[in-house]
Amino acid sequence: MRKLLCQVCGGPANRKEQGLLWLLGDDRDDWPDWPDWPDWPDWPERMGSTHPPVCLACARKAARSCPYLRSKFAAVRVKEPRISGVYGARYHPGNPLPRPAEDVTKSYGDPEIRWVVASQLVMGLHGCTFVDLAAELTAAERP
């Protein structure tokens, strides 16, 4: 994640002027329609992702192979990715030892992060632009 390598092959992720290529599961249609549910009109701006970017060669394979992406995904260029926190098991104080509670995502500024045993870095996505993955793949295949 820190080196911004492709999550599939481990090579350099695809980078253009608009930024690095990310494939995100797009489940916005499943978001609750409750009055107190937070509105996120500029999704995925400021989203935290535990999944690294992809290279263009692996993007098609990832979209077909990953069960989460297969149902519906968004291809996004991210201009300013920033490591912003961790995902892992949160513990609560206990006697004689802390006890595990749940998996959480915590930002580096959150004081509760000290109770998290991190398993993944979280990348904050900033400067997001939706792209047409099929068009980008077609353009890359032209001689």
DRENVO-488612 format. One record per atom (N, C-alpha, C, O): residue number from 1; residue in three letters; x, y, z. Coordinates in nm, 4 decimals. Each point is the difference from the previous one (the first is absolute). Example, Ala and Ser with C-alpha at 12.3 -4.5 7.8 and 13.67 -1.06 7.14 Angstrom:
2
- resi,resn,X,Y,Z
- 1,Ala,1.3190,-0.5690,0.7800
- 1,Ala,-0.0890,0.1190,0.0000
- 1,Ala,0.0900,0.1200,0.0000
- 1,Ala,0.1036,-0.0019,0.0665
- 2,Ser,-0.1386,0.1069,-0.1385
- 2,Ser,0.0820,0.1190,0.0060
- 2,Ser,-0.0770,0.1090,0.0730
- 2,Ser,0.0509,0.1108,0.0169
***
This chain:
143
- resi,resn,X,Y,Z
- 1,Met,0.0839,-0.1194,0.0000
- 1,Met,-0.0839,0.1194,0.0000
- 1,Met,0.0881,0.1254,0.0000
- 1,Met,-0.0228,0.0937,-0.0765
- 2,Arg,0.1228,-0.0942,0.1633
- 2,Arg,0.0861,0.1174,0.0117
- 2,Arg,0.0723,0.0295,-0.1315
- 2,Arg,0.0210,0.1162,-0.0348
- 3,Lys,0.0170,-0.2215,-0.0384
- 3,Lys,0.0739,0.0180,-0.1254
- 3,Lys,-0.0922,0.0189,-0.1197
- 3,Lys,0.0471,0.0199,-0.1119
- 4,Leu,-0.1783,-0.0258,0.1344
- 4,Leu,-0.1008,0.0173,-0.1046
- 4,Leu,0.0204,-0.0972,-0.1162
- 4,Leu,-0.0015,0.0374,-0.1172
- 5,Leu,0.0208,-0.1644,0.1555
- 5,Leu,0.0161,-0.1049,-0.0990
- 5,Leu,-0.1344,-0.0656,-0.0283
- 5,Leu,-0.0911,0.0036,0.0827
- 6,Cys,0.0802,-0.0629,-0.1999
- 6,Cys,-0.1226,-0.0684,-0.0415
- 6,Cys,-0.0331,-0.1106,0.0990
- 6,Cys,0.0863,-0.0797,0.0368
- 7,Gln,-0.2120,0.0756,0.0061
- 7,Gln,-0.0420,-0.1010,0.0966
- 7,Gln,-0.0063,-0.1399,-0.0598
- 7,Gln,-0.0095,-0.0974,0.0746
- 8,Val,0.0145,0.0845,-0.2066
- 8,Val,-0.0080,-0.1308,-0.0640
- 8,Val,0.1392,-0.0562,-0.0306
- 8,Val,0.0319,-0.1113,0.0417
- 9,Cys,0.0509,0.1869,-0.1139
- 9,Cys,0.1295,-0.0525,-0.0449
- 9,Cys,0.1193,0.0524,0.0798
- 9,Cys,0.1089,-0.0567,-0.0081
- 10,Gly,-0.1277,0.1631,0.0843
- 10,Gly,0.1099,0.0562,0.0780
- 10,Gly,0.0904,0.0932,-0.0775
- 10,Gly,0.0985,0.0503,0.0539
- 11,Gly,-0.1312,-0.0264,-0.1813
- 11,Gly,0.0766,0.0958,-0.0807
- 11,Gly,-0.0499,0.1413,0.0251
- 11,Gly,-0.0886,0.0204,0.0831
- 12,Pro,0.1442,0.0776,-0.1537
- 12,Pro,-0.0460,0.1384,0.0181
- 12,Pro,-0.1483,0.0146,-0.0386
- 12,Pro,-0.0435,-0.0548,-0.1013
- 13,Ala,-0.0318,0.1271,0.1808
- 13,Ala,-0.1403,0.0277,-0.0333
- 13,Ala,-0.0036,0.0972,-0.1173
- 13,Ala,0.0948,0.0753,-0.0227
- 14,Asn,-0.2051,-0.0779,-0.0513
- 14,Asn,-0.0140,0.0876,-0.1156
- 14,Asn,-0.0177,0.1440,0.0446
- 14,Asn,-0.0865,0.0311,0.0818
- 15,Arg,0.1691,0.0556,-0.1363
- 15,Arg,-0.0030,0.1423,0.0365
- 15,Arg,-0.0116,0.0837,-0.1271
- 15,Arg,0.0719,-0.0215,-0.0976
- 16,Lys,-0.1631,0.1160,0.1012
- 16,Lys,-0.0159,0.0995,-0.1063
- 16,Lys,-0.0076,0.1367,0.0660
- 16,Lys,0.0113,0.0112,0.1220
- 17,Glu,-0.0302,0.0913,-0.2014
- 17,Glu,-0.0096,0.1359,0.0544
- 17,Glu,-0.1125,0.0118,0.1024
- 17,Glu,0.0122,0.0748,0.0970
- 18,Gln,-0.1222,-0.1486,-0.1180
- 18,Gln,-0.1139,0.0041,0.0940
- 18,Gln,0.0283,-0.0750,0.1287
- 18,Gln,-0.0734,0.0165,0.0974
- 19,Gly,0.1772,-0.0982,-0.0939
- 19,Gly,0.0348,-0.0720,0.1213
- 19,Gly,0.0129,-0.1493,-0.0204
- 19,Gly,0.0025,-0.0498,-0.1125
- 20,Leu,0.0056,-0.0203,0.2243
- 20,Leu,0.0125,-0.1460,0.0015
- 20,Leu,-0.1365,-0.0655,-0.0170
- 20,Leu,-0.1025,0.0555,0.0397
- 21,Leu,0.1030,-0.1749,-0.0995
- 21,Leu,-0.1242,-0.0722,-0.0264
- 21,Leu,-0.0397,-0.0870,0.1185
- 21,Leu,0.0778,-0.0832,0.0465
- 22,Trp,-0.1997,0.1036,0.0016
- 22,Trp,-0.0579,-0.0820,0.1066
- 22,Trp,-0.1292,-0.0608,-0.0523
- 22,Trp,-0.0744,0.0660,-0.0725
- 23,Leu,0.0471,-0.1897,0.1079
- 23,Leu,-0.1302,-0.0622,-0.0247
- 23,Leu,-0.0686,-0.0134,0.1351
- 23,Leu,0.0533,-0.0617,0.0922
- 24,Leu,-0.1714,0.1199,-0.0817
- 24,Leu,-0.0734,0.0015,0.1266
- 24,Leu,-0.1333,-0.0700,-0.0177
- 24,Leu,-0.0693,0.0215,-0.0994
- 25,Gly,0.0335,-0.1044,0.1946
- 25,Gly,-0.1338,-0.0573,-0.0010
- 25,Gly,-0.1005,0.1134,0.0133
- 25,Gly,0.0116,0.0843,0.0889
- 26,Asp,-0.1097,-0.0828,-0.1773
- 26,Asp,-0.0980,0.1094,0.0000
- 26,Asp,-0.1341,-0.0528,0.0494
- 26,Asp,-0.0814,-0.0498,-0.0777
- 27,Asp,0.0604,0.0617,0.2078
- 27,Asp,-0.1242,-0.0486,0.0593
- 27,Asp,-0.0907,0.1147,0.0443
- 27,Asp,-0.0806,-0.0155,0.0918
- 28,Arg,0.0944,0.1299,-0.1571
- 28,Arg,-0.0824,0.1160,0.0387
- 28,Arg,-0.1482,-0.0266,-0.0139
- 28,Arg,-0.0801,0.0571,0.0740
- 29,Asp,0.0416,-0.1430,-0.1678
- 29,Asp,-0.1430,-0.0324,-0.0156
- 29,Asp,-0.0555,-0.0733,0.1219
- 29,Asp,-0.1213,-0.0021,0.0212
- 30,Asp,0.2082,-0.0571,0.0578
- 30,Asp,-0.0423,-0.0746,0.1187
- 30,Asp,0.0025,0.0844,0.1265
- 30,Asp,-0.0394,-0.0472,0.1067
- 31,Trp,0.0851,0.1712,-0.1172
- 31,Trp,0.0057,0.0846,0.1195
- 31,Trp,-0.1417,0.0247,0.0508
- 31,Trp,-0.0922,0.0199,-0.0791
- 32,Pro,0.0753,-0.0213,0.2094
- 32,Pro,-0.1344,0.0247,0.0558
- 32,Pro,-0.0523,0.1384,-0.0385
- 32,Pro,0.0761,0.0960,-0.0130
- 33,Asp,-0.2051,-0.0888,-0.0045
- 33,Asp,-0.0654,0.1262,-0.0341
- 33,Asp,-0.0635,0.0587,0.1258
- 33,Asp,-0.1165,0.0397,-0.0002
- 34,Trp,0.1947,-0.0350,0.1069
- 34,Trp,-0.0494,0.0506,0.1260
- 34,Trp,0.0319,0.1480,0.0119
- 34,Trp,0.1020,0.0462,-0.0511
- 35,Pro,-0.1894,0.0289,0.1190
- 35,Pro,0.0272,0.1440,0.0162
- 35,Pro,0.1292,0.0290,0.0762
- 35,Pro,0.0636,0.1027,-0.0240
- 36,Asp,-0.0238,-0.1913,0.1152
- 36,Asp,0.1209,0.0269,0.0780
- 36,Asp,0.1255,-0.0638,-0.0611
- 36,Asp,0.1084,0.0107,0.0573
- 37,Trp,-0.1225,-0.0777,-0.1744
- 37,Trp,0.1168,-0.0567,-0.0674
- 37,Trp,0.0781,0.1134,-0.0641
- 37,Trp,-0.0586,0.0848,-0.0673
- 38,Pro,0.1899,-0.0817,0.0869
- 38,Pro,0.0772,0.1120,-0.0535
- 38,Pro,-0.0016,0.0048,-0.1529
- 38,Pro,0.0207,-0.1009,-0.0674
- 39,Asp,-0.0454,0.2187,0.0157
- 39,Asp,-0.0005,0.0216,-0.1443
- 39,Asp,0.1450,0.0142,-0.0456
- 39,Asp,0.0786,0.0686,0.0653
- 40,Trp,-0.0423,-0.1323,-0.1762
- 40,Trp,0.1370,0.0055,-0.0496
- 40,Trp,-0.0036,0.0267,-0.1496
- 40,Trp,0.0291,-0.0889,-0.0800
- 41,Pro,-0.0648,0.2110,0.0419
- 41,Pro,-0.0171,0.0300,-0.1425
- 41,Pro,0.1295,-0.0070,-0.0806
- 41,Pro,-0.0051,-0.0208,-0.1213
- 42,Asp,0.1200,0.0376,0.1848
- 42,Asp,0.1253,-0.0020,-0.0757
- 42,Asp,0.0782,-0.1307,0.0199
- 42,Asp,0.1221,-0.0033,-0.0152
- 43,Trp,-0.1959,-0.1062,0.0500
- 43,Trp,0.0641,-0.1303,0.0132
- 43,Trp,0.0792,-0.0285,-0.1256
- 43,Trp,-0.0511,0.0259,-0.1090
- 44,Pro,0.1707,-0.0768,0.1168
- 44,Pro,0.0748,-0.0545,0.1124
- 44,Pro,0.1015,0.0979,0.0611
- 44,Pro,0.0912,-0.0416,0.0714
- 45,Glu,-0.1070,0.1690,-0.0992
- 45,Glu,0.0917,0.1002,0.0557
- 45,Glu,0.0086,-0.0151,0.1522
- 45,Glu,-0.1022,-0.0063,0.0683
- 46,Arg,0.2238,0.0006,-0.0165
- 46,Arg,0.0307,-0.0141,0.1432
- 46,Arg,-0.0300,-0.1406,0.0538
- 46,Arg,0.0016,-0.0225,0.1210
- 47,Met,-0.0285,-0.0706,-0.2111
- 47,Met,-0.0248,-0.1369,0.0426
- 47,Met,0.1313,-0.0627,0.0463
- 47,Met,0.1070,0.0348,-0.0498
- 48,Gly,-0.1155,-0.1256,0.1436
- 48,Gly,0.1154,-0.0776,0.0407
- 48,Gly,-0.0061,-0.1370,-0.0654
- 48,Gly,-0.1031,-0.0669,0.0055
- 49,Ser,0.2124,0.0249,-0.0669
- 49,Ser,0.0033,-0.1302,-0.0661
- 49,Ser,0.1124,-0.0846,0.0572
- 49,Ser,0.1113,0.0485,0.0207
- 50,Thr,-0.1408,-0.1744,0.0046
- 50,Thr,0.1032,-0.0934,0.0441
- 50,Thr,0.0580,-0.0775,-0.1183
- 50,Thr,0.0890,-0.0833,0.0173
- 51,His,-0.1396,0.1110,-0.1369
- 51,His,0.0473,-0.0692,-0.1197
- 51,His,0.0885,0.0926,-0.0817
- 51,His,-0.0381,0.1142,-0.0258
- 52,Pro,0.1553,-0.1609,-0.0152
- 52,Pro,0.0911,0.0827,-0.0799
- 52,Pro,-0.0552,0.0273,-0.1398
- 52,Pro,-0.1006,-0.0585,-0.0401
- 53,Pro,0.1671,0.1477,-0.0336
- 53,Pro,-0.0403,0.0272,-0.1383
- 53,Pro,0.0320,-0.1207,-0.0885
- 53,Pro,0.0494,-0.1017,0.0486
- 54,Val,-0.0776,0.1134,-0.1773
- 54,Val,0.0269,-0.1078,-0.0957
- 54,Val,0.0736,0.0539,-0.1217
- 54,Val,-0.0029,0.1197,-0.0287
- 55,Cys,0.0688,-0.2104,-0.0420
- 55,Cys,0.0565,0.0370,-0.1297
- 55,Cys,-0.1085,-0.0258,-0.1040
- 55,Cys,-0.0940,-0.0755,0.0249
- 56,Leu,0.1067,0.1366,-0.1382
- 56,Leu,-0.1025,-0.0133,-0.1037
- 56,Leu,-0.0094,-0.1444,-0.0498
- 56,Leu,-0.1092,-0.0489,-0.0287
- 57,Ala,0.2233,-0.0192,0.0186
- 57,Ala,-0.0007,-0.1382,-0.0476
- 57,Ala,-0.0791,-0.0921,0.0927
- 57,Ala,-0.0619,-0.0954,-0.0470
- 58,Cys,0.0626,0.1219,0.1759
- 58,Cys,-0.0711,-0.0851,0.0966
- 58,Cys,-0.1423,0.0476,0.0283
- 58,Cys,-0.0777,-0.0731,0.0615
- 59,Ala,0.0422,0.1931,-0.1046
- 59,Ala,-0.1315,0.0561,0.0328
- 59,Ala,-0.1132,-0.0871,-0.0536
- 59,Ala,-0.0960,-0.0274,0.0719
- 60,Arg,0.1059,-0.0157,-0.1952
- 60,Arg,-0.1052,-0.0842,-0.0588
- 60,Arg,-0.0117,-0.1318,0.0769
- 60,Arg,-0.1102,-0.0449,0.0314
- 61,Lys,0.2248,-0.0162,-0.0016
- 61,Lys,0.0035,-0.1263,0.0743
- 61,Lys,-0.0619,0.0185,0.1386
- 61,Lys,-0.0770,-0.0846,0.0453
- 62,Ala,0.1099,0.1932,0.0211
- 62,Ala,-0.0531,0.0262,0.1341
- 62,Ala,-0.1516,0.0188,-0.0041
- 62,Ala,-0.0716,-0.0527,0.0852
- 63,Ala,0.0231,0.1273,-0.1835
- 63,Ala,-0.1442,0.0259,-0.0114
- 63,Ala,-0.0776,-0.1291,-0.0256
- 63,Ala,-0.1139,-0.0133,0.0448
- 64,Arg,0.1741,-0.0815,-0.1161
- 64,Arg,-0.0665,-0.1268,-0.0291
- 64,Arg,0.0125,-0.1007,0.1139
- 64,Arg,-0.0928,-0.0762,0.0269
- 65,Ser,0.2079,0.0763,0.0395
- 65,Ser,0.0307,-0.1058,0.0974
- 65,Ser,-0.0490,0.0282,0.1412
- 65,Ser,-0.0399,-0.0924,0.0709
- 66,Cys,0.0422,0.2166,-0.0296
- 66,Cys,-0.0363,0.0341,0.1372
- 66,Cys,-0.1524,-0.0023,0.0156
- 66,Cys,-0.0696,0.0737,-0.0697
- 67,Pro,0.0170,-0.1563,0.1592
- 67,Pro,-0.1456,-0.0064,0.0169
- 67,Pro,-0.0627,0.1347,0.0365
- 67,Pro,-0.1105,0.0308,-0.0447
- 68,Tyr,0.1796,0.0489,0.1249
- 68,Tyr,-0.0548,0.1298,0.0403
- 68,Tyr,-0.0056,0.0964,-0.1181
- 68,Tyr,-0.0978,0.0732,-0.0148
- 69,Leu,0.1994,-0.0719,-0.0681
- 69,Leu,0.0023,0.0900,-0.1157
- 69,Leu,-0.0890,-0.0496,-0.1128
- 69,Leu,-0.0529,0.0799,-0.0773
- 70,Arg,0.0359,-0.2119,0.0673
- 70,Arg,-0.0774,-0.0581,-0.1098
- 70,Arg,-0.1427,0.0518,-0.0055
- 70,Arg,-0.0548,0.0188,-0.1086
- 71,Ser,-0.0067,0.0046,0.2255
- 71,Ser,-0.1389,0.0450,0.0005
- 71,Ser,-0.0127,0.1438,-0.0483
- 71,Ser,-0.0876,0.0305,-0.0809
- 72,Lys,0.1736,0.0581,0.1294
- 72,Lys,-0.0022,0.1385,-0.0466
- 72,Lys,0.1218,0.0723,0.0564
- 72,Lys,0.0268,-0.0047,0.1200
- 73,Phe,0.0461,0.0713,-0.2087
- 73,Phe,0.1193,0.0708,0.0450
- 73,Phe,0.0086,0.1367,-0.0663
- 73,Phe,-0.0670,0.0274,-0.0996
- 74,Ala,0.1501,0.0562,0.1565
- 74,Ala,0.0301,0.1309,-0.0578
- 74,Ala,0.1502,0.0062,-0.0218
- 74,Ala,0.0781,-0.0342,0.0887
- 75,Ala,-0.0384,0.0781,-0.2077
- 75,Ala,0.1413,0.0254,-0.0289
- 75,Ala,0.0248,0.1471,0.0299
- 75,Ala,-0.0703,0.0876,-0.0505
- 76,Val,0.1704,-0.0617,0.1327
- 76,Val,0.0250,0.1355,0.0486
- 76,Val,0.1485,0.0302,-0.0115
- 76,Val,0.0843,-0.0841,0.0314
- 77,Arg,-0.0532,0.2047,-0.0765
- 77,Arg,0.1375,0.0498,0.0036
- 77,Arg,0.0116,0.0849,0.1261
- 77,Arg,-0.0849,0.0849,0.0270
- 78,Val,0.1900,-0.1088,0.0489
- 78,Val,0.0205,0.0708,0.1273
- 78,Val,0.1286,0.0797,-0.0107
- 78,Val,0.1090,-0.0558,-0.0126
- 79,Lys,-0.1239,0.1859,0.0177
- 79,Lys,0.1153,0.0891,-0.0154
- 79,Lys,0.0859,0.0068,0.1265
- 79,Lys,0.1227,0.0063,-0.0084
- 80,Glu,-0.1868,-0.0075,0.1247
- 80,Glu,0.0743,0.0161,0.1254
- 80,Glu,-0.0364,-0.1085,0.1018
- 80,Glu,-0.0768,0.0252,0.0928
- 81,Pro,0.1315,-0.1452,-0.1102
- 81,Pro,-0.0225,-0.1022,0.1030
- 81,Pro,0.0911,0.0271,0.1200
- 81,Pro,0.1176,0.0325,-0.0162
- 82,Arg,-0.1731,-0.0461,0.1357
- 82,Arg,0.0788,0.0237,0.1228
- 82,Arg,-0.0301,-0.1085,0.1013
- 82,Arg,-0.1163,-0.0279,0.0290
- 83,Ile,0.2208,-0.0335,0.0251
- 83,Ile,-0.0213,-0.0975,0.1064
- 83,Ile,-0.0584,0.0761,0.1180
- 83,Ile,0.0587,0.0969,0.0483
- 84,Ser,-0.1750,-0.1419,-0.0026
- 84,Ser,-0.0732,0.0782,0.0994
- 84,Ser,-0.0341,-0.0753,0.1280
- 84,Ser,-0.0485,0.0603,0.0957
- 85,Gly,0.0728,-0.1902,-0.0925
- 85,Gly,-0.0349,-0.0748,0.1193
- 85,Gly,0.0245,-0.1477,-0.0174
- 85,Gly,0.0762,-0.0429,-0.0866
- 86,Val,-0.1429,-0.0346,0.1714
- 86,Val,0.0166,-0.1454,-0.0022
- 86,Val,-0.1348,-0.0692,0.0157
- 86,Val,-0.0969,0.0572,0.0500
- 87,Tyr,0.0944,-0.1813,-0.0942
- 87,Tyr,-0.1138,-0.0897,0.0215
- 87,Tyr,0.0534,-0.1174,0.0805
- 87,Tyr,0.1079,-0.0514,-0.0296
- 88,Gly,-0.1815,0.0087,0.1300
- 88,Gly,0.0446,-0.1136,0.0789
- 88,Gly,-0.0933,-0.0300,0.1156
- 88,Gly,-0.1112,0.0521,0.0077
- 89,Ala,0.1584,-0.1366,0.0812
- 89,Ala,-0.0787,-0.0432,0.1154
- 89,Ala,0.0150,0.1008,0.1134
- 89,Ala,0.1106,0.0295,0.0450
- 90,Arg,-0.2239,0.0221,-0.0005
- 90,Arg,-0.0008,0.0936,0.1126
- 90,Arg,-0.0148,-0.0799,0.1290
- 90,Arg,-0.0787,-0.0942,0.0080
- 91,Tyr,0.1557,0.1336,0.0920
- 91,Tyr,-0.0056,-0.0653,0.1311
- 91,Tyr,-0.0532,0.0982,0.1034
- 91,Tyr,0.0147,0.1215,-0.0140
- 92,His,-0.0767,-0.1764,0.1179
- 92,His,-0.0469,0.0780,0.1137
- 92,His,0.0838,-0.0355,0.1217
- 92,His,0.0487,-0.1125,0.0116
- 93,Pro,-0.0316,0.2079,0.0793
- 93,Pro,0.0735,-0.0326,0.1218
- 93,Pro,-0.0674,-0.1165,0.0724
- 93,Pro,-0.1227,-0.0099,0.0025
- 94,Gly,0.2024,-0.0763,0.0551
- 94,Gly,-0.0537,-0.1145,0.0727
- 94,Gly,0.0936,-0.0384,0.1126
- 94,Gly,0.1116,0.0510,0.0104
- 95,Asn,-0.1578,-0.1402,0.0724
- 95,Asn,0.0811,-0.0441,0.1117
- 95,Asn,0.0085,-0.1516,-0.0058
- 95,Asn,-0.1043,-0.0643,0.0118
- 96,Pro,0.2147,0.0054,-0.0283
- 96,Pro,0.1349,0.0557,0.0072
- 96,Pro,0.0519,0.0505,-0.1349
- 96,Pro,0.1007,0.0708,-0.0032
- 97,Leu,-0.1670,-0.1054,-0.1092
- 97,Leu,0.0470,0.0401,-0.1322
- 97,Leu,-0.1103,0.0702,-0.0778
- 97,Leu,-0.1182,-0.0192,0.0288
- 98,Pro,0.1561,0.1009,-0.1277
- 98,Pro,-0.1032,0.0587,-0.0870
- 98,Pro,-0.0777,-0.1100,-0.0717
- 98,Pro,0.0530,-0.1088,-0.0228
- 99,Arg,-0.1788,0.1368,-0.0129
- 99,Arg,-0.0820,-0.0993,-0.0686
- 99,Arg,-0.0427,0.0539,-0.1366
- 99,Arg,-0.0340,0.1176,-0.0124
- 100,Pro,0.0356,-0.2030,-0.0895
- 100,Pro,-0.0382,0.0455,-0.1346
- 100,Pro,-0.1479,0.0341,-0.0059
- 100,Pro,-0.0820,-0.0643,0.0655
- 101,Ala,0.0483,0.1659,-0.1445
- 101,Ala,-0.1395,0.0414,-0.0126
- 101,Ala,-0.0488,-0.0176,-0.1435
- 101,Ala,-0.0846,-0.0854,-0.0267
- 102,Glu,0.1371,0.1652,-0.0655
- 102,Glu,-0.0478,-0.0035,-0.1381
- 102,Glu,0.1072,0.0547,-0.0923
- 102,Glu,0.0966,0.0622,0.0444
- 103,Asp,-0.1153,-0.0866,-0.1752
- 103,Asp,0.0890,0.0581,-0.0995
- 103,Asp,-0.0459,0.1421,-0.0292
- 103,Asp,-0.1193,0.0258,-0.0162
- 104,Val,0.2147,0.0658,0.0098
- 104,Val,-0.0317,0.1413,-0.0196
- 104,Val,0.1004,0.0645,-0.0945
- 104,Val,0.1077,-0.0537,-0.0261
- 105,Thr,-0.1460,0.1698,-0.0239
- 105,Thr,0.0899,0.0878,-0.0743
- 105,Thr,0.0179,0.1236,0.0857
- 105,Thr,-0.0978,0.0612,0.0430
- 106,Lys,0.2222,-0.0243,-0.0181
- 106,Lys,0.0287,0.1179,0.0826
- 106,Lys,0.1032,0.0879,-0.0706
- 106,Lys,0.0978,-0.0496,-0.0558
- 107,Ser,-0.1212,0.1796,0.0593
- 107,Ser,0.0959,0.0938,-0.0584
- 107,Ser,0.1138,0.0230,0.0983
- 107,Ser,-0.0133,-0.0262,0.1195
- 108,Tyr,0.1251,0.0754,-0.1711
- 108,Tyr,0.1166,0.0215,0.0855
- 108,Tyr,-0.0258,0.1025,0.1096
- 108,Tyr,0.0668,-0.0041,0.1033
- 109,Gly,-0.1603,0.0952,-0.1218
- 109,Gly,-0.0289,0.0990,0.1030
- 109,Gly,-0.0944,-0.0473,0.1081
- 109,Gly,-0.0215,0.0716,0.0978
- 110,Asp,-0.0352,-0.1890,-0.1120
- 110,Asp,-0.0978,-0.0520,0.0957
- 110,Asp,0.0723,-0.0591,0.1207
- 110,Asp,0.0840,-0.0884,-0.0171
- 111,Pro,-0.1141,0.1345,0.1386
- 111,Pro,0.0687,-0.0538,0.1181
- 111,Pro,-0.0259,-0.1492,0.0236
- 111,Pro,0.0788,-0.0657,0.0681
- 112,Glu,-0.1871,0.0115,-0.1230
- 112,Glu,-0.0296,-0.1421,0.0176
- 112,Glu,0.0894,-0.0899,-0.0844
- 112,Glu,-0.0031,-0.1221,0.0151
- 113,Ile,0.0828,0.1813,-0.1039
- 113,Ile,0.0868,-0.0809,-0.0860
- 113,Ile,0.0995,-0.0807,0.0823
- 113,Ile,0.0479,-0.1039,-0.0454
- 114,Arg,-0.0164,0.1501,0.1649
- 114,Arg,0.0969,-0.0722,0.0837
- 114,Arg,-0.0519,-0.1357,0.0448
- 114,Arg,0.0775,-0.0836,0.0464
- 115,Trp,-0.2098,0.0603,-0.0598
- 115,Trp,-0.0603,-0.1272,0.0378
- 115,Trp,-0.0196,-0.0921,-0.1209
- 115,Trp,-0.0635,-0.1049,0.0117
- 116,Val,0.1171,0.1432,-0.1263
- 116,Val,-0.0188,-0.0779,-0.1229
- 116,Val,0.1287,-0.0736,-0.0364
- 116,Val,0.1077,0.0592,-0.0070
- 117,Val,-0.1216,-0.1892,-0.0157
- 117,Val,0.1094,-0.0780,-0.0573
- 117,Val,-0.0246,0.0026,-0.1508
- 117,Val,-0.0885,-0.0684,-0.0514
- 118,Ala,0.1684,0.1484,-0.0174
- 118,Ala,-0.0232,0.0248,-0.1419
- 118,Ala,0.0359,-0.1202,-0.0860
- 118,Ala,0.0993,-0.0686,0.0241
- 119,Ser,-0.1829,0.0446,-0.1253
- 119,Ser,0.0294,-0.1040,-0.0982
- 119,Ser,0.0127,0.0581,-0.1406
- 119,Ser,0.0573,-0.0637,-0.0883
- 120,Gln,-0.1106,0.1847,0.0669
- 120,Gln,0.0073,0.0631,-0.1317
- 120,Gln,0.0123,0.1514,0.0161
- 120,Gln,-0.0535,0.0588,0.0939
- 121,Leu,0.1255,0.0026,-0.1881
- 121,Leu,0.0020,0.1457,-0.0074
- 121,Leu,-0.1276,0.0474,-0.0690
- 121,Leu,-0.0575,-0.0723,-0.0813
- 122,Val,0.0141,0.1923,0.1133
- 122,Val,-0.1150,0.0610,-0.0660
- 122,Val,0.0510,0.1204,-0.0785
- 122,Val,0.0676,0.0874,0.0542
- 123,Met,-0.1014,-0.0847,-0.1829
- 123,Met,0.0388,0.1103,-0.0868
- 123,Met,-0.1191,0.0927,-0.0175
- 123,Met,-0.1071,-0.0429,-0.0428
- 124,Gly,0.1259,0.1701,0.0760
- 124,Gly,-0.1033,0.0997,-0.0242
- 124,Gly,0.0054,0.0425,-0.1457
- 124,Gly,0.1066,0.0338,-0.0514
- 125,Leu,-0.2213,-0.0354,-0.0152
- 125,Leu,-0.0056,0.0335,-0.1426
- 125,Leu,-0.0437,0.1452,-0.0165
- 125,Leu,-0.1108,0.0374,0.0386
- 126,His,0.1983,0.0431,-0.0959
- 126,His,-0.0260,0.1435,-0.0186
- 126,His,0.0291,0.0375,-0.1450
- 126,His,0.0962,-0.0486,-0.0596
- 127,Gly,-0.1795,0.1346,0.0040
- 127,Gly,0.0153,0.0391,-0.1403
- 127,Gly,-0.0485,-0.1103,-0.0924
- 127,Gly,0.0694,-0.0375,-0.0945
- 128,Cys,-0.1889,-0.0145,0.1216
- 128,Cys,-0.0552,-0.1140,-0.0743
- 128,Cys,-0.0720,0.0440,-0.1268
- 128,Cys,-0.0725,0.0994,-0.0004
- 129,Thr,0.0936,-0.1748,-0.1067
- 129,Thr,-0.0679,0.0210,-0.1273
- 129,Thr,-0.0449,-0.1353,-0.0528
- 129,Thr,0.0812,-0.0916,-0.0128
- 130,Phe,-0.2110,0.0780,-0.0182
- 130,Phe,-0.0483,-0.1239,-0.0599
- 130,Phe,0.0536,-0.0099,-0.1421
- 130,Phe,0.0077,0.1000,-0.0714
- 131,Val,0.0297,-0.2228,0.0302
- 131,Val,0.0470,-0.0236,-0.1357
- 131,Val,-0.0736,-0.1196,-0.0585
- 131,Val,-0.0541,-0.0833,0.0727
- 132,Asp,0.0528,0.0764,-0.2051
- 132,Asp,-0.0601,-0.1113,-0.0721
- 132,Asp,0.1099,-0.1041,-0.0216
- 132,Asp,0.0865,0.0175,-0.0858
- 133,Leu,-0.0900,-0.1243,0.1629
- 133,Leu,0.1057,-0.1001,-0.0077
- 133,Leu,0.0054,-0.0646,-0.1377
- 133,Leu,0.1091,-0.0224,-0.0524
- 134,Ala,-0.2236,-0.0081,-0.0076
- 134,Ala,-0.0018,-0.0612,-0.1320
- 134,Ala,0.0698,0.0897,-0.1029
- 134,Ala,0.0756,-0.0491,-0.0838
- 135,Ala,-0.1007,0.1789,0.0902
- 135,Ala,0.0645,0.0940,-0.0932
- 135,Ala,0.1495,0.0042,0.0241
- 135,Ala,0.0776,0.0051,-0.0954
- 136,Glu,-0.0357,-0.0071,0.2207
- 136,Glu,0.1431,0.0026,0.0298
- 136,Glu,0.0689,-0.1275,-0.0468
- 136,Glu,0.1124,0.0051,-0.0498
- 137,Leu,-0.1788,-0.1193,0.0653
- 137,Leu,0.0569,-0.1258,-0.0476
- 137,Leu,0.0109,-0.0019,-0.1512
- 137,Leu,0.1004,-0.0454,-0.0548
- 138,Thr,-0.2036,0.0947,-0.0130
- 138,Thr,-0.0001,0.0064,-0.1463
- 138,Thr,0.1120,0.0921,-0.0481
- 138,Thr,0.0722,-0.0349,-0.0934
- 139,Ala,-0.0569,0.1498,0.1543
- 139,Ala,0.1051,0.0933,-0.0397
- 139,Ala,0.1383,-0.0606,0.0215
- 139,Ala,0.0912,0.0243,-0.0790
- 140,Ala,-0.0751,-0.1018,0.1838
- 140,Ala,0.1304,-0.0620,0.0277
- 140,Ala,0.0325,-0.1104,-0.0974
- 140,Ala,0.1173,-0.0304,-0.0216
- 141,Glu,-0.2188,-0.0310,-0.0383
- 141,Glu,0.0212,-0.1107,-0.0946
- 141,Glu,0.0313,0.0496,-0.1406
- 141,Glu,0.0474,-0.0778,-0.0828
- 142,Arg,-0.0726,0.2047,0.0536
- 142,Arg,0.0293,0.0542,-0.1338
- 142,Arg,0.1504,0.0053,-0.0216
- 142,Arg,0.0751,0.0345,0.0912
- 143,Pro,-0.0306,-0.0692,-0.2132
- 143,Pro,0.1448,0.0044,-0.0283
- 143,Pro,0.0540,0.1399,-0.0048
- 143,Pro,0.1194,0.0194,-0.0226
***
